[in-house]
Amino acid sequence: MKAREFHPRRLDVRPFAEAGEPTDGHAPLGDFERLLALRHTEVTLDKAAPVRWSARGELRSRSGASPEVWLHLTGATALSQQCQRCLDTVETPLAFERSFLFVDNERQAAELDAESEDDVLVISRQFDLLELVEDELLLAAPIVPRHEVCPTPVVLSVGDWSDDPAGETSEDSAPAPANDKPNPFAVLASLRKTPAKD
């Protein structure tokens, strides 16, 4: 008997869980608009890594209740982003591995989500699996992309982060010593502390 085919953009979740068979695939990065927005625009899209994913459904037995519907999902890609330290391109690998519990309606999802650490979603016969893959890859993306070690030396100004793990500042990047001119705020503070004279 031929195995039932499941479409990742229109996944019937319960039959997929009942089948218990893993499925996987890949799609070009151009199919994921929100991930595209994180790319360094100087890198051509034809060189972009595809988005790869794999999924497996599960019916998990419970005593005295109907089985729980679970989806186990992994995904990975790599984004060419702009390093926020040297402004060159940095290749950022993204990956995740998550499991999701599906329930019948929004009320159940809200109740379980409040009292459980599990990720809870509402079951659907037209579930967009690739949208969920994109959601999780976005969550895995760094807020500030940067090289561990930039390929070119970076001249840091005062207030920038430092590559020195001890947080020390080199002599070249240290702030210039203060001049002898009095700080106007310090002068104001001293005047306020001086008692008024008759």
N, C-alpha and C positions, 0 to 999 in steps of 0.2 A: 504494500500500500504506500502510495506516495505521501511523503510528509507534507503537512500544510505549510504554505509559504506565508510569511509575515512581512509586511511592508513597514520599514522603520518610521516613515512619516505618518502612517495611519495604523498604528499597532492596536490590535484588539487584545487588551492586556490579560483578561482572564483565560482565554484559550491558550495564549502564549505561556502563561504560568502552568496551566494544566499539561501542556506538551512537555515542559521541562527541558527542552532541547536548547543548547546554546546557539546563538547566531552572532555573526560579526560582519563588519564591513568597513568601508572607508569612503570618504567624500572629499572633493576639493575644498580648500579653504574658502574659495569664492562663494560657496553655498552658505556661509555663516557670516552674515552682515555685521553682527556685533563683535565677533572676533576680528574681522577685517579692520574695524575702527581702531584696534590696538596696534596695528602694524605700522612700521616705519614706511612711509609712503615712497621713499626712494628705492625700495626693493621691489623688483618686478614680481607680479603675482604668479607668473608661470614657474617660478623657482620655489614657491611656498610649499611647505610640507603639508600633506593631506591630513585630515582629521580621521583618526582610526578609533574604532569602538568595538566593544563586544558586550553582549547581554545574555542573561539567562533568567528565565522565570522559575518560580517555585511556589507550590502549594504546601504550606507548613501546617501540619495537623495540630489541632487543639482539643483538649478534653472537653466534651460537652458543648462544642461550638463548631461552626463551619470553619474550614481551613482558612488561614490567612494567605493573602496573595502578595508575593514578594517579587521584586525585580532587582537583580544584581547586575551592576553596570560599571564598565571601565571605559576610559577614553584617554586619548593622548594626541598631541600635535606639538609643533614648535612654531613660535612666532618670531619674525624678524622685527625687533623693536629698536627704538632709539635709546641708547644709554643716556640717562639723565645726568651723568657726570662728565663724560667726554664727548657726547653727542654723536658718536659713531654707532654703527649697527651692532646690536647684541642679539644673539640667538637665544631665545627663552623657551626651554622645554616646559610643556604643561602636561599634567597627567592627574588622574583621579581614579579612585575605586570606591564606589558607594553602593549601599543597598537601600531600597525604598519599599515601604509598606503601603499597599493600596487598600482603601476603604470605599464604602458605597457612596458617601455624600460628604459635603463640605462640613456639616455639623460634626460628624464623626472625626473628620480630619482635624478640625480645630481642637476638639476635646483631647484626642490622642497626642497631638503636637504639643499641647500645653503640659502634659503629664509624662511624656516619654522623650527619650533622646533620639528615637528613631525618626527618620525623614518620612513623613506621611503625605501621600498624594491621593487624589480622588480617582477612582478607576474609570476607564474610558474605553470605548470601542474604536476610537479614532485618536489614539494618543500619539503625540509627536515625540518620538524617542530622540531624534536628533536635536530637537530644541532643548531637551533635558541635557544631552551631552554638551551642548553649547553653554548652557547655564553653569554647569559644573566646571568647565574649562575656564570660564570667565572668573569664577570664584577662586580658581587656582592661580590666576595671573598675578604677578607682583604689582603692588601699588606704584612702586618706583623701580622700573627696570634699570639695571646697570650691570656692567662687568664685575666679576670678582676682582680682576686685575685689568685695568684698561690697557689697550694695546699701545696707546700713546701717552706720554706724560701729561698730567693735568695740573695746571697752575691753579691752586686754590686761593680764594680770597677769604678775608676774615668772615667767619660765620658759615662757611661751607663745611661739609663733612670732611673728615680726614681719613686717609688710608692707614694712619698710624693706629694700631689696635689699642695703644695706651692713651690715645686721644691727645698726644703731645703735638705741639706745633713746631715746625722747623724754623730756623732763624730767618730763612728767606720769606716765609709766609707769616711770621710773627708781626703783630700790629706795631706801628711806630710808637716810640715812647711819647708820653704826653708832654706838651710844652709847659712853660712856666706860667702861662696865662691862667688866672683863677677861674674855676668853674662857676658860672653865674648862679647855678642852683645851690652850690655850697655856700656862696656869699649870702644868698637870700635866706637860707636856713640859719646862718649865724645871726643875721639881723633879727630874725623872729625870736631867737633865744635870748637876745640882749634886752634887759629890762629897760623900759622907757624912763627917761630922765625928766625931772621937772624943769 
